[in-house]
Amino acid sequence: MDDLDEELHDQIWTDLCQEAGFHVPVLTTRALTERLEVPEDWQEDHAYADGVRAMLGSAAGAMRTARPGTNPIPFTAALPSQLNGRPETLRLAILFDGDAMRIRFADERPT
């Protein structure tokens, strides 16, 4: 993982990954990391960690139900909108590259 692509740079906190059942590092693209961040004035109501937990839970569920050999695995996650806090469904994909799980928007070009 020393030579990660620039677009896949943000590692999710290890404890959140383990909580969701992941045993390898989980990385997100810059665009997804920016989407997961919440406005400062929402910090009490909508924590970054809650959005990450929801995303990781959805990813883990998709991995359990995917056909063997599927990589990347598409999935959806309902996260609070950055505009109004209401749930918003995001289309995402998770893939394993041999070293880490990488999560990106489904329509992002894989790197």
Beta strands, then each sheet from edge to edge (+ up, - down):
strand 1: 8-11
strand 2: 26-29
strand 3: 73-80
strand 4: 87-96
strand 5: 101-105
sheet 1: 1+ 2- 5- 4+ 3-
end
